[in-house]
Amino acid sequence: MTTAGHGIITLLSCTETGSSYQMTDSAITKKSKRSIWIPLLVLITLAACATAGYSYWRMQQEPSTAAAKAEPPPPPAPVFFPLDTFTVNLGDADRVLYVGITLRLKDEATRARLNDYLPEVRSRLLLLFSRQDASMLATDDGKQKLVDAIKQTLATPLVNGQPKQEVTDVLYTAFILR
């Protein structure tokens, strides 16, 4: 049956019981299904738009952070300072140490300072080497202790008022113990 109201024609599925019309169960479920689908579709559309917007925003943010992470600053170039070999009489009778070393330094300024005061640097190292014991230098542990002693000896300022020298490593280029 059709009814007209305010210019809108509505189609209803109704049955007649007595003097009134009632909607059947199938008509009620069709109407309620239609009323559930519209808000559900609106929510799904909003969720899809929000997800797309967030994804776009996130992708715009990533290139700047990825570029910052991908390009760490290059490590500084190593600064080496080779020293002429040392030949030193050890504290033991008739024992001689022949050692060549290269210093790895923090920066070029330290290298310039060590070069300017090279006679004092060599004197400090000669005194240090002459105090060593041959039996201790024969072991790897003894050689490592000598490296630590060289770093400590050269760390003190060469002249009052100057900064400390930062020797990051001592590399042996020759080591003969007789």
C-alpha positions in Angstrom: 0.0 0.0 0.0 1.3 3.5 -0.7 0.6 6.6 1.2 1.3 10.2 0.2 2.4 12.7 2.7 3.9 16.1 2.0 4.7 15.2 -1.5 6.7 12.2 -0.6 5.6 8.7 -1.6 6.5 6.0 0.8 6.2 2.4 0.2 5.4 0.4 3.3 5.0 -3.3 3.7 1.9 -3.6 5.9 -0.8 -6.1 6.8 -4.3 -5.3 7.9 -5.4 -6.6 11.3 -8.8 -5.4 12.3 -9.1 -1.7 11.6 -5.4 -0.7 11.9 -2.4 -1.3 9.8 0.8 -2.8 11.4 4.3 -3.1 9.9 5.5 -6.7 9.5 8.7 -8.0 11.0 10.4 -8.0 7.6 9.6 -4.4 7.1 10.9 -3.4 10.5 14.2 -5.3 10.0 14.7 -3.8 6.5 14.2 -0.3 8.0 16.5 -0.9 11.0 19.2 -2.4 8.7 19.1 0.7 6.5 19.4 2.9 9.5 22.5 1.0 10.8 24.3 1.0 7.5 24.3 4.8 7.0 26.1 5.7 10.3 28.4 2.7 9.9 29.5 3.8 6.4 30.0 7.3 7.7 32.3 6.0 10.5 34.3 3.8 8.1 34.8 6.7 5.7 35.9 9.0 8.6 38.3 6.3 9.9 39.8 5.8 6.4 40.2 9.6 5.9 41.9 9.9 9.3 44.3 7.0 8.6 45.2 8.5 5.2 45.8 11.9 6.7 48.0 10.5 9.5 49.9 8.4 7.0 50.6 11.4 4.8 51.7 13.5 7.7 54.0 10.7 9.0 55.6 10.2 5.6 56.3 14.0 5.4 58.0 13.8 8.8 60.2 10.8 8.0 62.5 12.2 5.3 63.9 14.9 7.6 64.6 12.5 10.5 65.9 9.8 8.1 68.3 12.3 6.6 69.6 13.3 10.0 70.1 9.6 11.0 71.6 8.5 7.7 74.4 11.1 7.6 76.4 11.0 10.9 79.4 13.3 10.8 82.6 11.6 9.5 85.1 10.6 12.2 88.0 13.0 12.4 91.1 12.0 10.5 93.7 10.5 12.8 96.7 12.6 13.7 99.9 10.6 14.1 103.3 11.8 15.4 106.1 9.4 14.7 109.2 9.6 16.9 112.7 8.4 16.0 113.7 5.1 17.6 115.1 5.1 21.1 118.1 3.0 22.3 118.2 2.9 26.0 120.3 1.0 28.7 117.8 -0.6 31.1 118.3 -0.8 34.9 119.4 -4.4 34.5 123.0 -5.0 33.8 123.9 -5.4 30.1 120.2 -5.0 29.0 119.3 -2.7 26.1 115.9 -1.6 24.8 115.5 -0.5 21.2 112.0 0.9 20.7 110.3 2.9 18.0 106.9 4.5 18.7 104.2 6.5 16.9 101.8 8.6 18.9 98.1 8.9 18.0 97.0 12.4 19.1 93.7 14.1 19.6 94.3 17.0 17.2 96.7 18.9 15.1 97.3 21.5 17.8 98.7 18.8 20.1 101.0 17.6 17.3 102.3 21.1 16.8 103.0 21.5 20.5 104.9 18.2 20.7 106.9 19.1 17.6 107.8 22.5 19.1 109.0 20.8 22.3 110.4 17.7 20.7 113.7 17.7 22.7 111.8 17.7 26.0 109.4 15.0 24.8 112.3 12.8 23.9 114.0 13.5 27.2 110.9 12.5 29.2 110.6 9.3 27.2 114.3 8.4 27.6 114.1 8.8 31.3 110.9 6.6 31.4 112.5 3.9 29.2 115.7 3.8 31.3 113.6 3.0 34.5 112.0 -0.1 33.0 112.7 -3.7 34.0 113.6 -6.1 31.2 111.7 -9.0 32.7 108.5 -6.9 32.8 108.9 -5.6 29.2 109.3 -9.2 27.9 105.5 -9.8 28.6 102.6 -8.4 26.7 101.2 -7.0 29.9 104.5 -5.2 30.5 104.4 -3.6 27.1 100.8 -2.4 27.7 101.8 -0.9 31.0 104.6 0.9 29.2 102.0 2.3 26.8 100.0 3.6 29.7 103.1 5.1 31.3 104.0 6.9 28.0 100.5 8.4 27.9 100.8 9.5 31.5 104.3 11.0 31.0 103.3 13.0 27.9 100.0 14.1 29.3 101.5 16.6 31.7 102.0 20.1 30.1 105.4 20.7 28.6 105.4 24.3 29.8 103.4 25.8 32.6 100.2 27.5 31.4 99.8 25.2 28.4 97.1 22.6 28.1 97.7 18.9 28.6 98.6 16.8 25.6 96.0 14.2 24.8 97.8 11.1 23.5 95.0 8.7 22.5 97.2 5.7 21.7 100.9 4.7 21.5 101.8 2.4 18.6 105.0 0.4 18.6 106.9 0.5 15.3 110.0 -1.4 16.7 110.6 -3.3 19.9 113.9 -5.1 20.6 114.9 -6.2 24.0 118.5 -7.5 24.4 
